[in-house]
Amino acid sequence: MTAGYILLWPALAAYFLHFYFPTTRRGRLAGWVGSGLTGLTWTIWTWVLITRGLQAGHWPLTNRYEFALCLVWAMLTIYLLLEAGWSRSESNPGRRGGAFVLGVALLVASYAVSRPANERTIRPLLPVLRSVWLQIHVVTAALGYGAFGVAAGLGAMRLVARSPGLPEGLDRAMERSVALGFPWLTLAILSGAIWAQYAWGRYWGWDPKETWSLVVWLWYLMMLHLCPLRRWRGLRLAAMAIIGFGLVMFTFAGFPWLIRTVRLESLHGF
Amino acid sequence: MTRLRRIWHLSMRLEVAAILLLIVLLLIALASCFPQLPQAALADPARLARWEAGLTVRYGKLTPLLKALNAFNFFRAPAFLLPAGLLLLTTLLCTLGRWRAVWQRALLPPIHHPLPAARSAPYIASLSLPPAGLPQDEYLSHLTQYLQRLLEKRGFRVHTAVAEGHTMFLCGKRNRLAALATLLTHLAVLLLALGTLLSAWYGWRAEVTVGPDETAAIGHGSGLALRQEGFAISRYPDGSAAGYEARVSVIEDGAAVAGGTVRLNEPLSFRSVAVYLTGYAGSQDGYRLTFLVVHDPGYGLVICAGLLLLIGLTVSLNFPFARIQARVSAEEILLTGQCGRQAWEFDREFAAVTGEIERQLSLWCRG
């Protein structure tokens, strides 16, 4: 895990070098190095998740630390797939996007490694988590959030991108990431509702966690409604993608703070 | 009449939907900062009194004001229901307003004739044909068959190829039903709301506490009672709980009509009610168990609507409509392309199709 986290830093540095010098020979080489290191990080991350799951005897999806690991894995997977699919056209972010997407992934990874030791310790599965819906609910949420993380990274790039043609390509790439993540988030909420019906006898209870997942869903739904409108594209769309991921992180990481601060009760562990 | 029409058109504007979504999400986020009245407390005055006393301790003098603002029962208050209802209304109006156009685009046969919209199509290419050694009709038919194969290979469904004199027309569509997905999504949102209303109006929940070998009535006019037959806790090697199992019987008119084991995540279902294990307390005689009995007629509809919503969103966002039309005459092939907004790489695909045709034409020319 530590190796995977450490590798993210040089990958980020290489991507940034490529972002600032995309056409020079060294800049292009840095782009390749960035992609290679990200691929290696992805492999290590996958290996860590698999071994942790095998050690625990259950999927590594049972607390905030494990979810953060899955979220980083999802972001890396989606970004690498998009990077491989992007054409070499000037309007596509290509490897230049890595500098920003990896920056967002690194934030989440830093959150993961800063979790207290008791959360990182493998523990037996709580009785209420012994359900097939755990895997469906958490994996789909990680994929949805991961795609939104990629969109936020591209949004950050959109704020600073100046190359001709690139802004339009970034708008498309951002929208594509959100369009990819939104059905996954919908499935996460739907599977959560089915699981809640099996576990607690109600599919929706306005639990703070449920409420905030709905806030995130409504935010991206609003964004998808505004995407077709020309005047809402560009910097506004980028800002919405960044705010959206801020809401995602609040729903995930800021949730305990909300519960503590306003003394709410929640049935959700993380 | 004019005002009605204006409202109708306004309801179909994307900005209006976006504003309403923003209002609803802001209200929801605000309400999440206050504890919300639990549903179980509504039917239990003693519990309600305890809950309200807790609020007074926490919020002190602000409690009456917050109560007046419905901060603790926000999701049943007009301040939330009004904008949420308005959002549903605009969804309904938008669905009604768009269904005819969407239906026609998705299901009616394509218009092939002189490609009326050719000059305004977003993607257009004109390829000059080299002279051929074949009779003209045979040459055109040969070209059309080639185009048909080319488009079919790329997943297009080539609907028809009709001839008008010495001109052939061809229309390939991919994901032609994708346009309907938006309607499905909107319909699903309305069904979701209907299911929620069914749950709220016709559903009920009852908490039943039963000691060992005791029977307790469920109530709510169900005529059913629960009998506890046993309880066990399974444990991990480190001693922590791995699962809870309660054996229960459902009694009707003094006779057991159903029975089984209730576990966490595995309720016992009987007719339209489901029995959940929610708590246990040790006593001298054994365990006193608390069950939640739920009758929720809206659940099935909500889940079906959720699935429809998921299908609609997946199709409309990730399987976009694309169409390539061709007019093949003795002198040229005129290609036009149109696609849904989410067809991210269609420009590349259209260029690739055009390039492939050009290569093939030059091969034939040399041959």
Chai-1 contact restraints between the chains, C-beta under 6 A:
chainA,res_idxA,chainB,res_idxB,connection_type,confidence,min_distance_angstrom,max_distance_angstrom,comment,restraint_id
A,S87,B,R348,contact,1.0,0.0,6.0,A-B,restraint_1
A,P124,B,Y236,contact,1.0,0.0,6.0,A-B,restraint_2
A,P124,B,S240,contact,1.0,0.0,6.0,A-B,restraint_3
A,P127,B,A241,contact,1.0,0.0,6.0,A-B,restraint_4
A,P127,B,G243,contact,1.0,0.0,6.0,A-B,restraint_5
A,P127,B,L264,contact,1.0,0.0,6.0,A-B,restraint_6
A,V128,B,L264,contact,1.0,0.0,6.0,A-B,restraint_7
A,S131,B,N265,contact,1.0,0.0,6.0,A-B,restraint_8
A,R172,B,W344,contact,1.0,0.0,6.0,A-B,restraint_9
A,R176,B,W344,contact,1.0,0.0,6.0,A-B,restraint_10
A,A179,B,L317,contact,1.0,0.0,6.0,A-B,restraint_11
A,A179,B,Q342,contact,1.0,0.0,6.0,A-B,restraint_12
A,P183,B,L313,contact,1.0,0.0,6.0,A-B,restraint_13
A,P183,B,T314,contact,1.0,0.0,6.0,A-B,restraint_14
A,T186,B,L310,contact,1.0,0.0,6.0,A-B,restraint_15
A,T186,B,L313,contact,1.0,0.0,6.0,A-B,restraint_16
A,L187,B,L310,contact,1.0,0.0,6.0,A-B,restraint_17
A,L190,B,G306,contact,1.0,0.0,6.0,A-B,restraint_18
A,Y198,B,N265,contact,1.0,0.0,6.0,A-B,restraint_19
A,A199,B,N265,contact,1.0,0.0,6.0,A-B,restraint_20
A,G201,B,Y276,contact,1.0,0.0,6.0,A-B,restraint_21
A,G201,B,L292,contact,1.0,0.0,6.0,A-B,restraint_22
A,G201,B,V294,contact,1.0,0.0,6.0,A-B,restraint_23
A,Y203,B,Y299,contact,1.0,0.0,6.0,A-B,restraint_24
A,W206,B,Q36,contact,1.0,0.0,6.0,A-B,restraint_25
A,W206,B,F75,contact,1.0,0.0,6.0,A-B,restraint_26
A,P208,B,S32,contact,1.0,0.0,6.0,A-B,restraint_27
A,T211,B,I28,contact,1.0,0.0,6.0,A-B,restraint_28
A,T211,B,S32,contact,1.0,0.0,6.0,A-B,restraint_29
A,V215,B,L25,contact,1.0,0.0,6.0,A-B,restraint_30
A,V215,B,I28,contact,1.0,0.0,6.0,A-B,restraint_31
A,V215,B,A29,contact,1.0,0.0,6.0,A-B,restraint_32
A,L218,B,L21,contact,1.0,0.0,6.0,A-B,restraint_33
A,L218,B,L25,contact,1.0,0.0,6.0,A-B,restraint_34
A,L221,B,L21,contact,1.0,0.0,6.0,A-B,restraint_35
A,M222,B,A18,contact,1.0,0.0,6.0,A-B,restraint_36
A,M222,B,L21,contact,1.0,0.0,6.0,A-B,restraint_37
A,M222,B,L22,contact,1.0,0.0,6.0,A-B,restraint_38
A,H225,B,L14,contact,1.0,0.0,6.0,A-B,restraint_39
A,H225,B,A17,contact,1.0,0.0,6.0,A-B,restraint_40
A,H225,B,A18,contact,1.0,0.0,6.0,A-B,restraint_41
A,L226,B,A18,contact,1.0,0.0,6.0,A-B,restraint_42
A,P228,B,R341,contact,1.0,0.0,6.0,A-B,restraint_43
A,V262,B,C33,contact,1.0,0.0,6.0,A-B,restraint_44
A,L264,B,P35,contact,1.0,0.0,6.0,A-B,restraint_45
